[in-house]
Amino acid sequence: RAAEEEEASREKAEKEAAKRAAEEEEASREKAEKEAAKRAAEEEEIGRKAAEKETARKKAEEEGAKLKAVEVALAAAKEFRAQEEAARKRAEEETTRLKTEEAALVAAKESAEKVL
């Protein structure tokens, strides 16, 4: 009878040990799954942030290109305005020269008419 009780006690201890081992294995598996899910979520977040950064960088590049185009257009407009102003000044100078020439010719004509 003592041997039977000892056998039953041993079997009970083995079952409990197997149960504990199964529970520990399940807990370990669940912990590993949670860690894997956490790492996957972190990697996804890192990827999302990297994509956002790249989008922001491209947008900044596009805005920079637009700004450069505006600066180029402004410089061209300033150059055009300077050329227009130079042409206006040349026209004014030519007009003044022609008026002076005309006045000299009128004076010469009047002088010639007095002589005749």
C-alpha positions in Angstrom: 0.0 0.0 0.0 2.9 2.4 0.8 4.3 1.7 -2.6 1.0 2.4 -4.3 0.7 5.7 -2.4 4.3 6.5 -3.3 3.5 5.7 -6.9 0.3 7.8 -6.8 2.2 10.7 -5.2 5.0 10.4 -7.8 2.5 10.4 -10.6 0.7 13.4 -9.1 4.0 15.3 -8.8 4.9 14.4 -12.4 1.5 15.6 -13.6 1.9 18.8 -11.6 5.4 19.3 -13.0 4.1 18.6 -16.5 1.2 21.1 -15.9 3.6 23.7 -14.6 6.0 23.2 -17.6 3.1 23.5 -20.0 1.9 26.7 -18.3 5.4 28.1 -18.3 5.8 27.2 -22.0 2.5 28.9 -22.8 3.4 32.0 -20.8 6.8 32.1 -22.6 5.2 31.7 -26.0 2.6 34.4 -25.2 5.5 36.7 -24.0 7.4 36.0 -27.2 4.4 36.7 -29.3 3.8 40.0 -27.5 7.4 41.0 -27.9 7.3 40.1 -31.6 4.1 42.2 -32.0 5.6 45.1 -30.1 8.8 45.0 -32.4 6.6 44.8 -35.5 4.6 47.8 -34.3 7.8 49.7 -33.5 9.3 48.9 -36.9 6.0 50.0 -38.6 6.1 53.3 -36.7 9.7 53.8 -37.7 8.8 53.1 -41.3 5.9 55.5 -41.1 8.0 58.2 -39.6 10.7 57.7 -42.3 8.0 58.0 -45.0 6.7 61.2 -43.4 10.2 62.6 -43.3 10.8 61.7 -47.0 7.5 63.3 -47.9 8.3 66.5 -46.0 11.8 66.5 -47.6 10.3 66.2 -51.1 7.8 68.9 -50.3 10.5 71.2 -49.1 12.5 70.5 -52.2 9.5 71.3 -54.4 8.9 74.6 -52.4 12.6 75.4 -52.8 12.3 74.8 -56.5 9.2 77.0 -56.7 11.0 79.8 -54.7 14.0 79.5 -57.0 11.7 79.9 -60.1 10.1 83.0 -58.6 13.6 84.4 -57.8 14.6 83.8 -61.4 11.5 85.4 -62.8 12.0 88.4 -60.5 15.6 88.8 -61.6 14.4 88.6 -65.3 11.7 91.2 -64.6 14.3 93.5 -63.0 16.7 93.0 -65.9 13.8 93.8 -68.3 12.9 96.9 -66.4 16.6 98.0 -66.4 16.8 97.5 -70.2 13.5 99.4 -70.6 14.8 102.3 -68.5 18.1 102.4 -70.4 16.2 102.4 -73.7 14.0 105.3 -72.4 17.0 107.3 -71.4 18.6 106.8 -74.8 15.4 107.9 -76.5 15.3 111.0 -74.3 18.9 111.8 -75.1 18.2 111.3 -78.9 15.2 113.6 -78.6 17.3 116.2 -76.9 20.0 115.9 -79.5 17.5 116.2 -82.3 15.8 119.3 -80.7 19.3 120.9 -80.3 20.1 120.1 -84.0 16.7 121.4 -85.0 17.2 124.6 -83.1 20.7 125.0 -84.7 19.2 124.5 -88.1 16.4 127.0 -87.5 19.0 129.5 -86.3 21.2 128.9 -89.3 18.1 129.3 -91.6 17.1 132.5 -89.9 20.7 133.8 -90.2 20.9 132.8 -93.9 17.5 134.5 -94.5 18.8 137.7 -92.9 21.9 137.6 -95.1 19.8 137.2 -98.2 
